[in-house]
Amino acid sequence: MGLLSLGTPLAWKDSQPYIEHVKRQGIDQFISTYNRLSSRKRDEFLWGDEVEYLLVSLDSQNKTAKLLMKGVEVLHQLENLSESVANKAVFHPEYGRFMIETTPGGPYRGFTSDLSFVEANMIYRRHLIQSVLDCDNYRLLSMASFPLLGTDKHCDPDLPIGGPITRSSYVPDSVMNPHPRFPCLTANIRERRSDKVCITIPRFKDKYTPKPKSEPKVNIWGDLMEDTAEFIHMDAMAFGMGCCCLQVTFQCGSIEEARHLYDQLAVLSPIMLALTAASPFFKGCIADTDVRWNVISQSVDDRTPYERGLTDKDDGFSQLRLSKSRYSSVDMFLGTRISEVDSFNDVPVVFHQKHLDQLQNAGIDSLLARHVAHLFARDPLVIFSERINIDDETETDHFESIQSTNWNTVRFKPPPPQSTTGWRVEFRTMEVQITDFENAAFTVFVAVLSRAILFFNLNFYMPISLVDVNVQRAHTRDAVNVENFHMRIRPKPECTPCPSQCHPSDYKEMSMEEIMCGKADCCGFAGLLSFVEGYLDAIHCDSKSRALIDEYMNFIEMRAKSQFATLATWMRRFVQTHPDYRFDSNISQSTAFDLINVLDEIAAGRVHCPQLLPELGKAHRNVLDTSVEAALAPNPLGVPLTIDFDANAVHSESVCKIIERAASRRRANSSGTQG
C-alpha cells in the first residue's frame, strides 16, 4: 500500500504550507537518483509477486459471513514466528484491518526453475497465515472483493457505522488498518475534494430489482448519495482499497529496458484485468461489471470540483483540470527504443510547467520529464511532520509520497536509496484468484511474457487512448467472452509479410481468444501464448520446468476461450442459482455464507470445480511436493531466462521462425483438443 513511514502524519489543512516544498524536493530526489543510476547496466533479472488476502469469519450455525477485524493481531503473530520463516515469506499490513499482503521472502531469480517455485511459495504463505488463525470459524481467502462490505453487520466484531474520518453511511472508520498513514490518507482525500468520495457502479438488473419511489439524493455537485435502480452507491475508501489484487514486479537490466517493458505492459494491462475478472459483487448487490478497477479509482479520487471540471471557481490551490482519478490507467508511454513512441501519446498530459522545467533543466529527456511532471500534478496526500526536511541525495520519501499515491495500471519504479535494487516495473491490474494454482499461473505467464517481450523486442504500441478504451471494456460483464479489445496486429513486423493495405503499425479489435491464442487472418497475429512458448523454445527451457509452465499456459488458454469461467462469471452463476436468491440483484447473508464456504473448499483443494479449474497434471502434483527451501538453493537449476540472443546462439533472422513454429504447434494442439 505504498510508503509506510513512521511518524506523525499532518492533517490536510496543516500540510498546505509544505506541499510545494515536498513537490520540489521530491523532483530533486528523482533527479538525484537518475543522475546517479541512469547509466547502470545489466542488472540481474529479479522479480516477485504480491498476493492480498481477506480474513473472514464464518458462522455455520447462523449461516453468516463477516469480515474478520484481526489483521493487526495476525501480523503480530506472524512476526513472532521463527527467523527461518523470514527468508521464505514476508507479510505486510494493507488498508483494511481485515487484509493481509504477502510476498516471497526474497526475489525470485532469473532461471526457469524459479518459475516452478512460485506456487509452492504461495501455498507456504497461505499455510503460515492459516496456522496463526486461532478459531475454526476463521478463514483466509484470496478473494478480490468481499460481497457484503457496507451491508448491515458485515464486521466481526460488530462495529458502529461511520466516524469522523470517512463520515461513511455504510462502513465503520475502524475497518481501516490503524497505521497512521491509512486514516490520514482517507481523511485527506475527503478534505481535499471537499466531500466524501462518491463511488457509483452499474447495478445488474434482474426481474425484481427494486426501483426507488422517489428521485435519488444528490449533493451540490450532482454526485449520488444513495443507491438507485441503475447504480450501486458507495462512499468510502474502504470499498476500493479493501479489494485484493495480484501484482508482479520485475527488476530490469537498465532504465531503457524498464521503460520499454513499462510501455508494453501498459498495453497488456487491461487484457489481464479482463482475463482475471473476479469482482462482480459490491455492497450486497450484483454489479453489472466484473472487475474492481473503477471502484478503487473512485474511492481515492481526491480531485477538487475545479479539477473535475464541475466549476470554474478558483478554490485557492487547484490550477489544473485533471481528467482522471489518481488511480487510473497510465497516460503516456516512456520508451526510447523506437523513434515514434511519442506519436502514440494522444491523450493530453497535464503538468505544472515549473516541474517540467526543473526536470529538463537537470538533463532529463522529454518523455521521462513529462511522465514525472505529470505524477507531480497531484498533491502529496500524507506528509509526516518528522520527515519534511530530508537529504535529497540519500532519501526519496518526498518522491515516493507522490509516486506511491499515483496508482496506475503499471508503475515505473526507480531504484530505492542505499540499495542494490535496480530499475523496476510493477504490473498492477490483475485481480487475485481464489486458488494458488491460478495466481501462480498468471504470475508465471506475465513473468515469462515480460522476458519474451524483451527477448523478441516486441512492439505492442498503439494510441494510448485505445488502451483507455480497453480498460473500460475490461469492466464489461463477461468481457472475456463478449468484448473485443484493440491490439497491434504485428508486434514483430518483420515476421509477417502483409498486403500493401496492412501497415506495420495497424491495430485491430480482437477477441480475448484471438489475443491470447492467435488470429488467423491476413496479418496472422501469433497470440501472446505463442510468444511465451516461442521464448521458452528459444532458451531451451528444461523439461521439468516446461511441463509445469505448459500446464499453466493450457489453463490460461482455456480461460481465454471461456472453457473455464472467470471467477466473476462463476460466482454470478452461483448466486443467481442459489435457492435463497430472489431475482432482485441482492445477495443475502445465507447466500454469501454458502459462496464463501465453497470458495474456501475449492482454495483448499477439498472440492474440485471443473467449471473453474483443470484436473491437476503430473507436473503440477510435483509442485505440491516442492519444498520452499529448494527455491533458496544456492545453485539454481534450469536455464537462464535470458533476453540476450547471443547467449543461446539465436539470431534475429530465426526469431520469426521460432514464433511461427510455436504458433503452429499451439494451433495444432488446440485443433486436436477440440477434435
C-alpha positions in Angstrom: 0.0 0.0 0.0 2.9 2.3 -0.7 5.2 4.2 1.7 4.6 3.3 5.4 6.8 5.8 7.2 6.7 6.0 10.9 5.9 9.4 12.3 3.1 12.0 12.7 1.0 12.5 9.5 -0.3 16.0 9.0 -4.0 16.8 8.6 -4.8 18.3 5.2 -5.0 21.9 6.4 -1.8 21.5 8.3 0.0 20.1 5.2 -0.8 23.1 3.0 2.4 25.1 3.8 4.6 22.2 2.9 3.0 20.9 -0.4 5.2 22.9 -2.8 8.3 22.1 -0.7 7.5 18.4 -0.9 6.9 18.5 -4.6 10.1 20.5 -5.4 12.2 18.3 -3.2 10.5 15.1 -4.5 11.5 16.0 -8.0 15.1 16.8 -6.8 15.2 13.4 -5.3 14.2 11.8 -8.6 16.8 13.8 -10.4 19.5 12.7 -7.9 18.5 9.1 -8.4 18.5 9.5 -12.2 21.9 11.2 -12.3 23.4 8.5 -10.0 21.9 5.4 -11.6 20.6 6.1 -15.1 23.8 4.6 -16.7 23.5 1.4 -14.6 23.5 -1.6 -17.0 23.0 -5.4 -16.9 21.3 -5.7 -13.6 20.2 -9.2 -12.8 16.6 -10.2 -13.6 14.9 -10.4 -10.2 11.2 -10.5 -9.7 8.4 -11.3 -7.3 4.6 -11.3 -6.7 2.3 -9.7 -4.2 -0.8 -11.6 -3.1 -3.5 -9.9 -1.0 -5.9 -11.8 1.3 -9.2 -11.3 3.2 -9.8 -12.5 6.7 -13.3 -13.9 7.0 -15.4 -15.2 9.9 -17.9 -17.9 9.1 -20.7 -18.8 11.5 -22.1 -22.1 10.4 -24.9 -22.1 12.9 -26.4 -18.7 11.8 -25.1 -19.0 8.2 -23.3 -15.6 8.2 -20.1 -14.5 6.6 -18.3 -11.4 8.0 -15.0 -9.6 7.6 -12.7 -10.5 10.4 -11.1 -7.4 12.0 -7.9 -9.3 13.2 -5.4 -8.3 10.6 -3.2 -6.4 13.0 -3.2 -9.3 15.5 -2.4 -11.8 12.8 0.5 -9.8 11.6 1.9 -9.6 15.1 1.7 -13.4 15.4 3.4 -13.9 12.1 6.2 -11.6 13.2 6.8 -13.8 16.2 7.3 -16.9 14.1 10.9 -18.3 13.9 13.5 -16.5 11.9 13.6 -19.4 9.4 10.3 -18.1 8.1 11.7 -14.6 7.3 13.7 -15.6 4.3 10.7 -17.5 2.8 7.8 -15.2 3.3 7.1 -11.5 4.2 3.8 -10.2 5.5 2.6 -6.6 5.2 -0.3 -4.5 6.5 -2.9 -3.4 4.0 -5.6 -0.8 4.0 -8.2 -2.9 5.6 -8.0 -4.2 9.2 -9.3 -7.4 7.6 -6.5 -7.7 5.0 -3.0 -9.3 4.8 -0.5 -8.7 2.0 2.2 -11.3 1.3 5.4 -11.5 -0.8 8.1 -14.1 -1.1 10.9 -13.7 1.5 13.2 -12.6 -1.3 13.0 -12.0 -5.0 12.9 -14.9 -7.5 15.9 -15.2 -9.7 16.2 -15.3 -13.5 16.1 -19.1 -14.0 13.4 -21.4 -15.3 13.5 -23.3 -12.1 12.3 -20.2 -10.2 9.0 -20.4 -12.2 8.4 -23.8 -10.5 8.7 -22.3 -7.0 6.1 -19.6 -7.3 3.1 -21.8 -6.5 5.0 -23.6 -3.8 5.8 -20.4 -2.1 2.2 -19.1 -2.4 1.0 -22.3 -0.7 3.6 -21.9 2.0 2.5 -18.3 2.7 -1.2 -19.2 2.8 -0.5 -22.1 5.3 1.6 -19.8 7.5 -1.3 -17.3 7.9 -3.8 -20.1 8.4 -1.6 -21.6 11.1 -2.0 -18.5 13.3 -5.8 -18.2 12.9 -7.0 -19.3 16.3 -10.5 -20.3 15.6 -12.1 -22.9 13.3 -14.6 -20.3 12.1 -11.8 -18.0 10.7 -10.9 -18.3 7.0 -8.2 -16.8 4.8 -9.4 -16.1 1.2 -7.5 -14.7 -1.8 -10.8 -13.0 -2.9 -10.9 -9.8 -4.8 -13.8 -8.2 -3.0 -16.0 -9.2 -0.1 -19.6 -9.2 -1.3 -21.2 -7.8 1.9 -18.8 -4.9 2.8 -21.1 -2.0 3.6 -24.2 -4.0 4.4 -25.7 -4.5 7.9 -23.5 -6.2 10.4 -20.7 -7.1 8.0 -17.8 -7.0 10.6 -16.7 -9.4 13.2 -16.7 -8.0 15.9 -19.7 -5.7 15.1 -18.7 -2.1 14.8 -20.6 1.2 14.7 -21.1 2.6 11.2 -19.3 5.9 10.2 -16.9 8.1 12.1 -15.1 11.4 11.8 -12.5 10.1 9.2 -14.8 8.6 6.5 -18.2 10.0 7.6 -19.5 7.0 5.7 -23.1 5.9 5.8 -22.1 2.3 5.2 -18.8 1.3 6.8 -17.1 1.9 10.2 -13.9 4.0 10.4 -12.4 1.2 12.3 -12.3 -1.2 9.3 -9.1 0.7 8.4 -5.7 -0.5 9.5 -4.7 1.6 12.5 -1.3 2.6 11.0 -1.4 6.4 11.0 -0.9 6.6 7.2 -4.3 5.0 6.4 -6.7 7.2 8.4 -4.7 10.3 7.4 -4.8 9.2 3.7 -8.6 8.6 3.9 -9.4 11.9 5.7 -7.1 14.0 3.5 -8.7 12.6 0.3 -12.1 13.6 1.6 -10.9 17.0 2.8 -9.1 17.8 -0.5 -12.1 17.0 -2.6 -14.4 18.9 -0.2 -16.8 16.0 0.3 -17.0 12.2 0.8 -15.8 10.1 -2.2 -18.7 9.1 -4.4 -18.5 5.6 -6.0 -21.2 4.5 -8.4 -21.1 1.3 -10.5 -23.8 -0.1 -12.7 -26.2 -2.5 -10.9 -27.2 -5.7 -12.6 -30.9 -5.5 -13.4 -32.9 -8.7 -12.7 -36.6 -9.4 -12.8 -37.4 -8.0 -9.3 -34.6 -5.4 -8.9 -36.1 -2.7 -6.7 -36.9 0.6 -8.2 -36.8 3.7 -5.9 -40.1 5.5 -5.5 -38.5 9.0 -5.4 -35.7 10.9 -7.1 -32.3 9.9 -5.6 -30.5 12.3 -3.3 -27.5 14.1 -4.8 -25.1 16.6 -3.4 -24.5 20.1 -4.8 -22.1 18.7 -7.5 -24.7 16.1 -8.7 -22.9 13.2 -7.0 -25.3 10.4 -5.9 -25.8 9.9 -2.2 -27.7 6.7 -2.3 -28.5 3.6 -4.4 -30.7 3.8 -7.4 -32.2 1.2 -9.7 -29.2 1.8 -12.1 -26.3 2.2 -9.7 -24.8 0.8 -6.6 -23.6 3.7 -4.4 -20.6 3.6 -2.0 -19.0 6.4 -0.1 -15.7 5.4 1.5 -12.1 4.5 0.5 -12.6 1.0 2.1 -14.8 -0.1 -0.8 -11.9 0.3 -3.1 -8.8 -0.2 -1.1 -10.5 -3.1 0.7 -10.2 -5.0 -2.6 -7.5 -7.6 -3.1 -5.2 -7.9 -6.2 -2.3 -9.9 -7.6 0.7 -7.8 -8.6 4.1 -8.7 -10.1 7.3 -6.6 -10.1 10.3 -7.0 -12.4 13.8 -5.7 -12.0 15.1 -4.8 -15.4 18.7 -4.7 -16.7 18.7 -0.9 -17.3 16.5 2.1 -17.3 16.0 1.8 -21.1 14.8 -1.8 -20.7 12.4 -0.8 -17.9 10.9 2.0 -20.0 10.3 -0.4 -22.9 8.8 -3.0 -20.7 6.6 -0.4 -18.9 5.1 0.6 -22.3 4.4 -2.9 -23.5 2.8 -4.0 -20.2 0.7 -0.8 -20.1 -0.9 -2.0 -23.4 -1.5 -5.5 -22.0 -2.7 -4.4 -18.6 -6.4 -4.2 -19.5 -6.2 -7.6 -21.2 -5.1 -9.2 -18.0 -7.6 -7.3 -15.9 -10.4 -8.8 -18.0 -8.9 -12.3 -18.0 -8.6 -12.3 -14.2 -12.1 -10.8 -13.6 -13.2 -11.6 -10.0 -15.3 -8.7 -8.6 -19.0 -9.0 -9.6 -20.4 -8.0 -6.1 -20.3 -4.8 -4.1 -22.3 -3.8 -1.0 -24.5 -6.8 -1.1 -25.6 -6.2 -4.7 -24.8 -7.9 -8.0 -23.0 -5.4 -10.2 -23.2 -5.2 -14.0 -19.4 -5.1 -14.1 -16.9 -7.8 -13.3 -13.7 -6.1 -12.0 -12.7 -3.8 -9.2 -10.7 -1.1 -11.0 -13.2 1.7 -11.3 -14.4 1.1 -7.8 -10.9 1.7 -6.4 -10.4 4.6 -8.8 -13.5 6.4 -7.5 -12.7 5.5 -3.9 -9.4 7.6 -3.9 -10.5 10.4 -6.2 -9.2 13.4 -4.4 -9.8 15.9 -7.2 -11.4 19.1 -6.3 -14.6 20.3 -8.1 -12.4 22.6 -10.2 -10.1 19.8 -11.2 -13.0 17.6 -12.1 -14.4 20.4 -14.4 -17.5 20.9 -12.2 -16.9 24.6 -11.6 -14.7 27.5 -12.8 -14.4 28.9 -9.3 -10.8 29.0 -8.1 -10.5 27.2 -4.8 -7.1 28.6 -4.0 -4.8 25.8 -4.9 -6.2 23.9 -7.9 -4.6 25.0 -11.1 -5.1 22.1 -13.5 -8.0 20.2 -14.9 -7.4 16.5 -14.2 -9.4 14.1 -16.4 -8.8 11.0 -14.2 -8.6 10.0 -10.6 -5.1 9.4 -9.3 -5.9 5.6 -9.5 -6.1 5.1 -13.3 -4.6 3.8 -16.4 -1.3 5.3 -17.5 -1.5 8.4 -19.6 1.7 8.2 -21.7 4.4 5.9 -23.0 8.0 6.3 -21.9 10.1 4.1 -24.1 13.1 5.1 -26.2 13.6 2.0 -28.4 11.6 3.4 -31.3 11.6 7.0 -32.5 7.9 7.4 -33.0 6.9 6.5 -29.4 5.6 9.9 -28.7 3.2 9.8 -31.7 1.2 7.2 -29.7 0.8 9.6 -26.8 -2.5 11.0 -28.0 -4.0 11.7 -24.5 -3.3 15.2 -23.1 -0.8 15.0 -20.2 -1.2 17.9 -17.7 1.6 19.2 -15.5 2.9 22.3 -14.0 5.4 23.9 -16.3 7.8 24.7 -13.4 8.1 21.0 -12.7 8.8 20.1 -16.3 11.4 22.9 -16.4 13.0 21.6 -13.2 13.4 18.2 -14.7 14.5 19.2 -18.2 17.0 21.7 -16.9 18.6 18.8 -15.0 19.0 16.9 -18.2 16.0 14.5 -18.0 14.8 13.7 -21.6 11.4 15.0 -22.7 9.3 11.8 -22.3 10.6 10.9 -18.8 10.4 14.5 -17.7 6.7 14.7 -18.8 6.0 11.4 -17.0 7.4 12.6 -13.7 5.9 16.1 -14.0 2.6 14.5 -14.7 2.9 12.5 -11.5 3.6 15.7 -9.6 0.4 17.3 -11.0 -1.1 15.6 -7.9 -0.6 16.8 -4.4 1.1 14.7 -1.6 -1.7 13.2 0.5 0.4 12.2 3.5 3.2 14.3 4.9 4.9 13.2 8.1 6.0 16.1 10.2 9.2 14.5 11.2 10.2 13.9 7.6 9.7 17.3 6.0 13.3 18.3 5.7 15.4 15.3 4.5 18.6 14.8 2.4 17.7 14.7 -1.3 20.9 12.9 -2.1 20.3 9.9 0.2 16.5 9.7 0.7 13.4 9.7 -1.5 10.5 10.0 0.8 9.0 13.0 -0.9 9.3 11.4 -4.3 7.7 8.3 -3.0 4.9 10.2 -1.3 3.7 11.3 -4.8 4.8 8.2 -6.7 3.1 5.7 -4.3 -0.2 7.5 -4.5 -0.3 7.6 -8.3 -1.9 4.2 -8.5 -1.6 3.3 -12.2 -2.1 0.2 -14.2 1.7 -0.1 -14.5 4.3 1.6 -12.3 7.8 2.7 -13.3 9.9 2.4 -10.2 13.4 4.0 -9.8 15.9 2.3 -7.5 15.4 2.9 -3.8 18.2 4.8 -1.9 21.0 2.9 -0.4 20.1 -0.3 -2.1 21.4 -2.6 -4.8 17.9 -2.8 -6.3 17.7 -1.6 -9.9 15.0 0.0 -12.2 11.8 -1.9 -11.9 8.3 -2.2 -13.5 5.3 -3.2 -11.4 2.3 -4.8 -13.2 -0.8 -3.9 -11.2 -4.1 -4.8 -12.8 -4.7 -8.4 -12.2 -7.5 -9.5 -9.8 -6.4 -12.0 -7.2 -7.7 -15.5 -7.9 -9.2 -17.9 -5.4 -6.5 -20.7 -5.7 -2.7 -20.7 -5.6 -2.7 -22.5 -8.9 -4.5 -19.7 -10.7 -2.4 -17.0 -9.0 0.8 -18.8 -9.9 -0.4 -19.4 -13.5 -1.0 -15.7 -14.1 2.2 -14.7 -12.3 4.3 -17.1 -14.3 2.6 -16.1 -17.5 3.3 -12.4 -17.0 6.9 -13.1 -15.9 7.7 -15.2 -19.0 5.8 -12.8 -21.3 7.9 -9.9 -19.9 11.1 -11.8 -20.9 9.6 -12.7 -24.3 8.8 -9.0 -24.9 12.4 -8.1 -24.3 14.0 -11.1 -26.0 12.0 -10.7 -29.2 11.9 -6.9 -28.9 8.1 -7.0 -29.3 6.3 -3.7 -30.1 2.6 -3.5 -29.0 2.4 0.3 -29.3 -0.9 1.8 -30.3 -2.6 5.1 -29.4 -2.8 5.2 -25.7 -6.3 6.5 -25.9 -7.2 3.0 -27.2 -5.6 1.5 -24.1 -8.0 3.6 -22.1 -10.9 2.2 -24.2 -9.6 -1.3 -23.4 -9.6 -0.6 -19.7 -13.2 0.3 -19.7 -14.1 -2.7 -21.9 -12.4 -4.9 -19.4 -15.1 -3.9 -16.9 -17.9 -5.4 -19.1 -19.8 -8.3 -17.6 -18.2 -11.5 -19.1 -15.7 -9.4 -21.0 -13.6 -12.4 -21.8 -16.5 -13.9 -23.8 -18.3 -10.8 -25.2 -15.8 -8.0 -25.7 -13.2 -7.2 -28.3 -10.0 -5.3 -27.5 -7.8 -3.1 -29.6 -4.4 -4.7 -30.3 -1.5 -4.1 -32.5 -1.5 -6.8 -35.1 2.2 -7.0 -35.9 4.3 -6.7 -32.7 7.2 -8.2 -34.7 6.6 -6.6 -38.1 9.4 -8.2 -40.0 8.0 -11.6 -39.2 4.7 -11.3 -41.0 4.6 -10.2 -44.7 1.4 -8.2 -45.1 -0.6 -7.0 -48.1 0.1 -3.4 -49.0 -3.1 -2.3 -47.3 -1.9 -3.6 -43.9 0.5 -1.2 -42.3 3.0 -2.5 -39.8 1.6 -0.2 -37.0 -2.0 -1.2 -37.7 -4.2 -2.4 -34.9 -7.5 -4.2 -34.8 -10.2 -5.2 -32.5 -9.7 -8.8 -31.3 -11.5 -11.2 -29.0 -9.7 -12.5 -25.9 -9.2 -15.8 -27.6 -7.5 -14.2 -30.6 -5.3 -12.0 -28.4 -4.1 -15.0 -26.3 -4.2 -17.8 -28.9 -3.7 -16.0 -32.2 -5.7 -14.5 -35.1 -5.7 -16.3 -38.4 -6.2 -13.6 -40.9 -4.0 -11.7 -43.4 -1.6 -10.5 -40.8 -1.5 -13.6 -38.6 -1.2 -12.2 -35.0 0.6 -15.1 -33.3 -1.0 -14.7 -29.9 0.5 -13.9 -26.5 0.8 -17.6 -25.6 2.8 -18.3 -28.7 5.2 -15.5 -27.8 5.7 -17.2 -24.4 6.1 -20.6 -25.9 8.4 -19.4 -28.6 10.6 -17.8 -26.0 10.7 -21.0 -24.0 11.7 -22.8 -27.1 14.4 -20.3 -27.9 16.1 -20.5 -24.5 15.8 -24.3 -24.5 13.8 -24.4 -21.3 14.4 -27.5 -19.2 11.8 -30.2 -19.5 10.8 -30.2 -15.8 10.0 -26.5 -15.7 8.4 -26.6 -19.1 5.9 -29.3 -18.1 4.6 -27.1 -15.3 4.6 -24.0 -17.4 2.7 -25.8 -20.1 0.0 -26.7 -17.5 -0.3 -23.1 -16.6 -0.4 -21.9 -20.2 -3.1 -24.5 -21.1 -5.2 -23.3 -18.2 -4.9 -19.7 -19.4 -5.8 -20.7 -23.0 -8.9 -22.5 -21.7 -9.8 -19.3 -19.7 -9.3 -17.2 -22.8 -11.6 -19.5 -24.7 -14.2 -19.4 -21.9 -13.9 -23.1 -21.5 -13.0 -22.2 -17.9 -15.1 -19.4 -16.5 -13.6 -16.3 -14.8 -14.3 -16.3 -11.1 -16.6 -13.4 -11.6 -18.8 -15.4 -14.1 -18.8 -18.5 -11.9 -19.8 -16.5 -8.7 -22.6 -14.8 -10.6 -24.0 -18.2 -11.6 -23.6 -19.5 -8.1 -25.6 -16.6 -6.6 -28.2 -16.5 -9.3 -28.9 -20.2 -9.0 -28.8 -20.2 -5.2 -32.2 -21.2 -3.6 -32.2 -18.1 -1.5 -31.8 -15.7 -4.4 -34.9 -13.6 -5.1 -34.0 -12.3 -8.5 -33.7 -8.8 -7.0 -29.9 -8.3 -7.6 -29.3 -8.6 -3.9 -27.1 -11.1 -2.0 -28.4 -12.5 1.3 -26.2 -13.5 4.2 -27.0 -17.1 3.7 -26.0 -16.9 0.0 -22.8 -15.2 0.8 -22.0 -17.8 3.5 -22.5 -20.6 1.1 -20.5 -18.9 -1.6 -17.5 -18.2 0.7 -17.7 -21.6 2.2 -17.4 -23.3 -1.2 -14.7 -20.9 -2.3 -12.7 -21.9 0.8 -13.2 -25.6 0.0 -12.0 -25.0 -3.6 -9.0 -23.0 -2.5 -8.0 -25.7 0.0 -8.3 -28.4 -2.7 -11.1 -30.3 -0.9 -13.5 -29.6 -3.7 -12.7 -29.6 -7.4 -14.7 -27.2 -9.6 -14.4 -28.3 -13.2 -16.0 -25.0 -14.4 -13.1 -23.1 -13.0 -10.1 -25.4 -12.9 -8.4 -28.3 -14.7 -7.6 -31.6 -13.0 -4.0 -31.5 -11.7 -1.5 -32.8 -14.1 1.7 -34.7 -13.1 3.9 -31.6 -13.3 1.6 -29.7 -11.0 1.3 -32.5 -8.5 5.1 -32.3 -8.2 4.8 -28.7 -7.2 2.8 -29.6 -4.2 5.8 -31.7 -3.0 8.3 -28.9 -3.7 10.0 -27.6 -0.5 10.3 -23.9 -0.2 14.0 -24.4 0.7 14.5 -25.5 -2.9 13.6 -22.0 -4.0 16.5 -20.7 -1.9 19.1 -23.2 -3.1 22.5 -21.5 -3.9 22.9 -23.4 -7.2 19.8 -22.8 -9.3 18.6 -25.5 -11.6 17.1 -24.9 -15.1 18.4 -22.4 -17.6 18.7 -18.6 -17.5 15.6 -16.5 -18.5 17.9 -14.6 -20.8 16.9 -11.7 -23.1 20.2 -11.9 -24.9 20.0 -13.6 -28.4 23.7 -14.4 -28.4 23.6 -16.3 -25.1 21.6 -19.0 -26.9 23.0 -18.6 -30.4 19.6 -17.3 -31.5 19.9 -14.9 -34.4 17.4 -12.3 -35.3 16.7 -13.9 -38.7 15.5 -17.0 -36.9 13.2 -15.2 -34.5 10.3 -15.2 -36.9 10.6 -18.9 -37.4 10.7 -19.6 -33.7 7.4 -17.6 -33.1 5.7 -19.1 -36.1 6.7 -22.7 -35.1 5.2 -22.1 -31.6 2.0 -20.6 -33.1 1.6 -23.5 -35.4 2.1 -26.0 -32.6 -0.5 -24.2 -30.5 -3.0 -24.2 -33.3 -2.4 -27.9 -33.9 -2.7 -28.8 -30.3 -5.8 -26.7 -30.0 -7.4 -28.4 -33.0 -6.5 -31.8 -31.6 -8.1 -30.9 -28.3 -11.3 -29.7 -29.9 -11.4 -32.8 -32.1 
